[in-house]
Amino acid sequence: ALKETVPLYIEAMKEVIDFEMIGRGFKEGKIDYIVIDTKHGSAREYYRAIMSELGLQEDIHYEIINAEFDSSFTQWNPLTGESKPERPEPVEEYSRHLIYSVNELSKKGKKVIGVACDPDADRNGIVDGKGIFLDPNMTLAIEAQYLLQQTFAQWLKSRAPNSAEALDDFIDSESRHNNLLPLVKEFVATQNIGLAKSIPTSNMLNALAKLWGCRLEETKGGFKWFRPYLLPGSDRPVLIAGEQSQGLNIRSQAERPKYVVLEKDALVAGMKMLEIVAKTRLSPKELADKLQAQIGYFAYKAGGVDLRTKTALDKVDELKKQLEGKLDALKARIQNNEVREIAGKKIKEAIFEYGYKIIFDDDSWLCVWFSGTEPEARLHTEAKAKTIEEAEEIRAVSHAIGEGLLKSSSPAEIADSDVYRLAARLCELGLKHDPEGFGYIAFEEDGENRAPRFGKPMEEAVGLIEKFMRRHLGSNPEEFSEPVIICGIGIGGQMTCAIPALGFTVKHKNRKMVVCDSMGIDFKALEEEWVSALRANPKTKLFWAVGSKSGGTDETMIN
């Protein structure tokens, strides 16, 4: 069957991927090597056939890791040297082997790119030559911008040939784009240009749609909702469609297309990135930097709650209904204008067509929805700013609010919660913060009850905390003379045990620790005290340590 289907697939793929450009990229030294991680799935032979079509040889121009079929999805971890079953997801956490291989080849001077997919080859991952795992939202945005630019260039050749010659291969400067604006508007209108994304996907595509003045189709989660825009003959066609679960696909522009794939395709995502690198001579990271310099810096995080960890298995459906009821109550209050802000952040817009998406007046947003395939409540958040650091700070507040909505006994009351208002107030003052999760601190004496996947020995955890403190207080924290305030939020006993593990943190006169054990805390008084301290001395360091104790073991999670 593969002998029949693979050639047909490659022939169709050529409508959306420039094979000649990729081949030229290798000949001209723009790309030397590709590392492909198929996660023990179905893409292996397809990739081999594609590489052969490009004239590339295995182990000379490319290699495939995790190529053999393995239902346990065993992967090698270069950090530990162990091989063990891992989730077969093309994400940074489960792609250490790929990142390591790319890094080792880069050290030898090769221009290498890593591409990954999950076992059924619909979710994609890209690794830059420096071992940087590209956020899938960034991959979608890069490929969308490239398609817009190249489609515009092709149209411009017949409309204004001289202007077409001066176009950048990827993205024009702001001034150049503004000079071409009349032609851009004509192109978008006459060619019916559009992009598509799901509601929880990054707003980078919103920014691109605004830059070009083109249509943006926002849908529910699930690739099936893109079908009306990807089908041949659509009256609302799009160049590309992408969703939050690392999936995208490109619509063929052929008059009678052979490539009509209405699902996400990781091979197309990976091959298109190779084409873009070959065309522009820019690495994936350089492409990301160039794009963000034009549209802004976006900080995005995908998270959520596995409901099975919050209740007994036979109570999961009940918990889900309870949370949905509480979120629906908040939704009603927002729609009735009874709630106009949450934790001091004003609500700009709310979208309830898919889950609960709340957009704040600083354009940060959170989106909560319940998975249709797993017992999980998903939480995605994003913020945009002039720097990635500033964007991450804004996003972190929205994420904390979202987590509060999933934990609060009454999410509608979150708008009046002192702790969230305090966090928002401190961020309004421009307080810089560096959120860093240390994961679970598990004690060796817990034995077999120690969390096997996430647990860290106390010695290692303390080392991480010390490294964090030295980054903020200097190489010798003992000599830092400015005020230090530490707020420990969580179970009081656990926090007071964990934080003083760093003796220098609490033993100086100008250093203060406040332990908040969830109840009886006057957050308004803390706000007044801390704001006064920050105003009196802007060099004051304010650290937050958030901890929780697992009910099953004696573990403390410190962030």
N, C-alpha and C positions, 0 to 999 in steps of 0.2 A: 504493500500500500504506500509506503514512504517513497518508493521509486516513482510512483505516479503522482503523488500529491506535492512533494517538495519542489519539483521543477515548475509546477503550476503556481505554487506560492511565490517562488522567486520571480517568475515572470510578472505576476501581478504586483509584487512589492516594488518593482522598478518604476511603477507609476508614482510612487511617493518617496522613493529613495534614489538618489543619484549615485549609482554604482560606479560610474566612470569617475566621478569626483573623488570617491573614497580611494579607488585604485590609484589615481593621480597623486593623492595625498601620501600614499606609501612610496611611490616612485620618487617624489620630490622631497622625501624626508620629513614631511609634516607629522607623520605618524610612523613609528617604528614597530610597535607591538601592541597586541590586544590581549588582555586576560579576560576570559569569559567564565562566569560562574553560573552554571545551570541548576544548581541546588538539587542534583540527582533527579532531574525531571525530564520532560519531553523535548526540550529545545536542542539537545545535543546534536542530533543528526541534521536538524535544520540549519544550525549555525555552521556546521562543517560544510554543508552544501553551499551556503552563502559565501563562506570564505574561499571555497574552491572556485566559485563563479567569479570572485574578485582576483583570482590568481594567487591567493595567499596559501602558504604551506604551514601545517601544524608544527609547532615547536620551533619554527623559524620566524614566522610572522605573528603567530597567535598560539595560545594554549587554552584548554578548557579544564577548569578545576571542578571538583564534585560532579564529574561527568557520568560515572557509573550509576545505574539504577539502584537505589537503596531506600527501601521503605522506612528505615529508621532515621533517614536524613542525618547521618553522622557527618560531622564537620571537624576539621582540625583547627585548634585554637593556638596560634603562635605565641600567645602570652603565657600559656601554661604548658604547651607541648602536648596536650591531651587531645584525643579524638573522642567525641561523644555526640549523641543525638542532640540536635539543636532545632529550633523552629526554622523551617526553610523559607525565611522571608528575606527579600533583597533590601535589608535595612542595615545601617551601620553596625548595630549590636551583633548581628548574626552574619556579618561579612568580613570578619577579621582576617580570614585566610586570603580573601581577595585583596583587601587593603595591604596586607603584608607583601603579597606577591608583586603588586604594583610598586610599592616602595622599594623593594629589593631590585627590581629591574630599573627603576629610575636612578638608583645609586650607581648603576653601571652605565649611565648616560643615555639610556633609551627614552624616547618619547612614547610613553605608554599610556593607555587608557583602559580602565576596567569597566566592564558591563556585567550586569547581573539580572537574573529573572527568578521568579518563583517556579516551582515544579510544573505548573501548567502554563507558564510563560505569558501571563497577562500583566503582572506587576513588575516594574522595572527599577533598576538602580544604576547609578553612574559614579565611578571613582576617578577623580582627577589624578594626573601624573604625580602629584605630591602626596597622594594618599588621602585626599579630602573627599569624603563621601558627600555627593551633592544632594541637597534636599530635593525630593521628587517634584515638589512644587516649583523649584527653580528650573529643573529640567523641562517641565511643561512650559514655563514662561520663556526660557531661552528658545525652545523650538517654535513657540508661537511667534515670537518676535522675528526669528529668522524667516519663517514662512510668510509673514506680512511683508518683510523687506524684499524677499526674493520675488514674491508675486507682484509687488509694486514695481520692481525693477523690470520684470518681463513686460508688464503693461506699459511702462514708461518708454520702452524701446520703440514702440510704434507711435506713441503720443508725443514724446519729446526726447529724441535720441541723445542729444547733447547732455541733458540733465541726467539721463540714466547712467552715463559713463562716470559721472562724479559721485554716484551713490556709494556709501560704505557697504561692505558685504554683509554686515550684521545690523548695526544701528547708527544712524546719522547723529551728529551733534545737534543740540537743541536749536541753535541758530540755523543750521542747514535744514533741519526739519521744518522750521517756521518759514523759511524761504520757499519751500516746496508745498506749503500748506494748501494753496488753491488746487494744485494737482493731486495732492493726497485726498482732499475732499471729493474731487471728481472720481478718482479711482475707487474709493470706498462706496460711493453712491452708484456708480455705473456697474461695478463688478459685484455688488451685493455681498460685501465682505463681512464676515462674522467670526466670532470665537465662542466656545461653549465651555462651561465649567459647572460643577455641582456647587450647591450653596456652601458646604463646609470647606471647599477648596480655597487656597490662598487668593487674596484679592490682587495679586500681581497681574492676573489677567484683566481685572477691572481697570487697573492702571494703564495697561496696554491698550485696552479698548478706548479709554479716554484720550490717550496719546494720539491714536489714529482716528478717533471719531467713528469707530465702527460699532456694529451690533455686538452685544454680549448676551448670550443665552444662558441664564442661570437655572439649573434644574435641581430636582431632588437627587439624593445620593443613589447610585446604581447606574451602570453604563447604559442600561436599556433606555433611559430617558433622553439619550443623545441621538437615538436612531432617526428621528424626523429630520435632524440636521446633517446626518452623514449619508443618508440615502441619495442615490442618483436622482436628479430631477427635483430635489427639494427646493421650495420657494424661499427657504431661510437657511441656505447652506452655510457651513462653517469651514474654516481651514483646518482647525484642530479642536479636539474635545478632550478634557481631562477631569479626573475626579480625585478626591482626597485619598483614596486607597492606592496611590502610586500607579494609576492606570491612565493611559492616553491612547489616542489614535488620530491618524491624519486622513482627511478626506481626499480621495483621488480627484484631480482636476481634469482628468481625461473625459472627452466627450462621451465615449462609450466605455466606462471604466471596467477593468477586470478586478481591481482591488476594491472590493466592497465588503469590508470587515466591520461589523457593527458592534464589536467588542473591543476591549483594550488589548493592545498587542505590544508586549515588552520588546520583541525583536525589532519592531519598527522604531520604538523609542531609542533603543541602543544604536541602531544603524543610522538614524537621523543625526544623533549627536556626533558620530564619526564623520558624517558628511559635513556638518557645520564646522568641526575642527579642521578638516581638510580644506574647506573653502576659505575660512577666515584666518587660518594660522594661529588661532587663539585656543588655549586650553579651556576645559570646562570652567575652571575657577576664574580665568581671565574673562570669559564670556559673562559669567555671573557678576563680576565686579563692574564690567562695562555697562551691563544692563541696569544694575542698581544705581550707578552714578546718574542715570537718566531718569529712572522712575521712582527712586527712593529705596531705602533699605527696609526690608520686611523681615520681622522675626515671627516664626510660626512654630507652634508646638501641637502635636497630637497626643492625647492622653485619654484618661477615662477611669472607670471603675469596673472591675470584674465583680458582678453582683454575688457570685458564688463565695467571695471572700468576706461578704458582709452578713450572710445569713446561712441557715441550713439549706441544703440543696432543694428540699421540698418546699421551701419558702421563697425561692427566687422569684417566681411569678408574682407572688403577693407583694414582695418588695418593689418589683418593677412597677406594678399598678399603683402602689403607694407614692413612689417618686413621680410617676406620670401625673397623678392627681395633684400633687403639690406644685409641679411645674405648670400644669394647666391653670391652677389658681393664680400663679404669678402672671401667666400669659393674659388672663382675663383682666387683671389689674392694670397691666401695661396698656392693653387695648382700650380700656376705659379711662385712661389718663390718670389713674389713681397712683401709679408708680411712674415717676418721670426720671428717677435716678437710682442708681444702686451703689451703695458705699461711696457716695459723693461723686460718682461718675455719671454725668448726664446721658440719658438715652437719646441717641439721634434717630435711630430706626430699629425696628424689630421685624424679623422675617420668620413666619411660623409655617411656611409651606413644607418645610422639612426640619423637624425638630424645633429647637428653640434658639434662634440666632439673634443676639442682641448686639447692636452696633452703637458704640459710644461716641460722644462728640469729638473725641480726639482720633476718631476713625479706627481705634482698636475694637476688637470684637471677640465674642465667645459664642460657641455653638455647641449645644448639648442635644444629643439624640440617642435613641436606643437601637442597638444593632439588630438587624433582622436575622442574623445567622448565629450570633453568640449571645450569651447572657451578660451583656456588657452595656454600660452607659458610656457613650463616647463624649469626650470633651476636647474640642479643638479651639485654639485661640491664636490671635495674630495682632500685630501692631506695626505701624509704619512710622519711620522717623528719618532724620538726616544722617544718622549713624546707626549701625547695627546694635551698638551698645545701648543707645537711647531707646531704640525700638524694643529691645529685650526687656528693659526696665518697665516700659509701659505695658508690654504684653504680660509680664509676670503678675501685675496687679489684676488684670482681667482674668488670668488663669486662676488666681486665688479666689476671685469672686465666683467663678464657675465651679470650683471645687466646693465652695461654700453652698452653692445651690444644690449640690448632690449630697451634702452632709446635713444641712440644716433641718431641724425638725419642722420648720415652716419656711420654705424658700422665699415666700412673699415678705417675710420679716427681715430678709437680708439687707434690704434697703436701709433699715434703721440700725444695723449691727454696728456697734462701736468699734469692734476690732477691724472690720473692713473699712470703715470710715477713717480710722487712724492710719491704716496703710495707704489709703488714697491720699490723705492729707500730707503725709510725709513725701509721697511721690510728687505731689503738686509743688512742693518746696524745692524740687530738683534734687532730692536725696539720691545719691548714686548707690546702687546695691548690686551685689554680685551673688545671685542665687547659685548655690552649688550643693547638689545632693551627694551625701556620703553613703547612701544606701543603708542597709541594715547592719547594725553592729550586733553581732551574735557572739555570745561568750562560749569559750571552748568547752566549759563544763556542761553545756547544754547537750553535748553528745549528739545522738542521732536526731534530737529535736531541733538542732541548729538548721536554719534555712539553707538547704543545699545549693540553691541556684543563686541566691542573692547575699548570703551571709558573708561577713568579713570578720576575721579575727580582730579582737580589740586592738592589738598592737598596730595592725595595718590601718584600722580606722582612725586611731589617734594620730598616726603619721600623716594621713590625709588632712585631718583637721589642722595639724601644726603647719603643714604646707600652705593651707588656706590662710591661716593667721599671718604667716610670714609675708605672704603676698600683699597683705593689707597693712601690717604694722612694721614691715621692714625685716631685713635678714636677722636682726636681733630684737625680737618683740619686747624683751625686758627693758630696752632702752627707749621705747616709744613713750614720749612724755605727755602727749595730748590726751584728753579725756576719752575713755572707752566705756560704752554702755552695752550690756548684753541683755537681750530679752529672751528668756527661755519659755516657749509656749508648749504646753503639753502636760503630761502627768508629772507633777512636781517632783516626786521622788526620783523618777527616771532622769529628769533634766538635771537635777542637782548632783546626781551621780556622774552623769556623762560629761557635762561641761567642765567641772573643775579638774578633769583629767589633765587639762592644760593649766598647771598651777599658776603660770605667769598671767593668766587671763583675769584672775579675780583677786590677787593678793596686794595690788597697789591701791593707794588711797584715791587716785583719780580714776579708778575703774569700778564700775558698779554693775551688779547682776540683778535682774528682776525675774523671778520665777513665777510664771502665770500657769496655774493648774486648771485652766478652763472656767473656773467659777470664782466669783467674788472679786474680780479685778475691775478697778475704776479706770477704764481706758481713756476717758476724757481727761482725767488728772495726769495720766501718763503722757497724753498728747501735749498738754500744756508744759509739762516738765521737759520733754524731749525737744519740742520745738524751741523752747527757751534756751536749752543747752546748745542746740545747733546754731541759733542766732548769735549767742554769746561767743561761740567759737566754731566757725565753719569746719575746722579740722577735726572736730569730734567724730569719733568712729562709733557707729551704731550697728550692732550685729544682732541678727535674729537667728535663733536656733529653735527649730520646730521638731518636736519629738512625739512619738506614739509608741505604745507598748502593744506587742502582739499578744492576743489572748492565749494562743496555743503554746507559745514558748516565751522564755524570758529574753525577748529581743527588744531593742530600742532602735527606732529609725530616726536618724538625725539628719536634718537638712540645714 
